[in-house]
Amino acid sequence: MARAASAYYAGRDPFGRGGDFTTAPEISQAFGECLGLWAAVTWQMMGAPAPLRLVELGPGRGTLMADALRAVAEMVPAFRAAAEVHLVETSPALQAAQAARLPGATWHERAEAVPPGPAIVIANEFFDALPIRQFVRRGEAWQERFVAAGGFVEQPAEAAPLLPEAAPEGAVHEVSEPGLAVARQLGERLCRQGGAALVIDYGPAGPGFGDSLQAMAAHGRADPLAEPGSVDITAHVPFPALAAAARQAGSAVHGPLPMGLFLQRLGLMSRAAILARSNPRSAGLILSGAERLVAPEGMGRLFKALCLCHPGLANPPGFEPA
């Protein structure tokens, strides 16, 4: 899965109508603007440290960060002056697209390569692209699922992570070891150096079993094994496991909560209404795009928001108790 994803992203721009899928920043500029202002308010809650590492993991075309920086430059210029933009990206094609939108940014291939210091990290649809392992319950034991000769095969689970003791026959348990490693690294960094990380992605809020491996091509479902490296291959994000890994590393955790609720708390619909009034010819598209992000039948329920932060930080914006 890691090799297929690396090959897929290395030489293409998969976003938008002409690509394979569309992400929230491409649907509505209000998304990036709201996240930028979320970062600015969180920075103020941190005591306004300068400089600040403003980090995005898997920044796509750079759309989210460009929208965020434009909003904060207007609304919270002190935050923009303090923010050093760091992008974690391995795709040369996407790095080129990001450079056109974000001059002055610094690129890294790994999150741990970002220089030390207080940081605010944004990871939008980053963890879902990290590779997973799948384990299948057969009788009283777990089998691990592998790929061989173009299909799936099962073998006894060896060198496996801690697996649930009780599970029904045929249950599939997924583990994203790279995802857990990133969560631990972020949790340790935020605990030691201060800051917060906002994770927005799709997956269940609680534990459970299920095969979530999927592939997308031309905005439709595809066979993940048919043409490895030519389709977008992803899996649901295990939010409870990420939260536990960050807590074990010393970080505080808020959420996960439905993305629609989080964005409504940040005022996304109000911001979209302002944009619609300023652009009457595009008002319908602006409002429908924003509605798609918050509506439960759109992306609002399937996608979740999770915040990892320094244990001394108060509830970040959008994560206030109900």
Secondary structure, 3 states (H helix, E strand, C coil): CHHHHHHHHHCCCCECCCCCECCHHHHCHHHHHHHHHHHHHHHHHCCCCCCEEEEEECCCCCHHHHHHHHHHHHHCHHHHHHEEEEEECCCHHHHHHHHHHCCCCEEECCHHHCCCCCEEEEEECCHHHCCCEEEEEECCEEEEEEEECCEEEEEECCCCCCCCCCCCCCCEEEECHHHHHHHHHHHHHHHHHCEEEEEEEECCCCCCCCCCCEEEECCEEECCCCCCCCCEEECCCCHHHHHHHHHHCCCEEEEEEEHHHHHHHHCHHHHHHHHHHHCHHHHHHHHHHHHHHHCHHHHHCCEEEEEEECCCCCCCCCCCCC
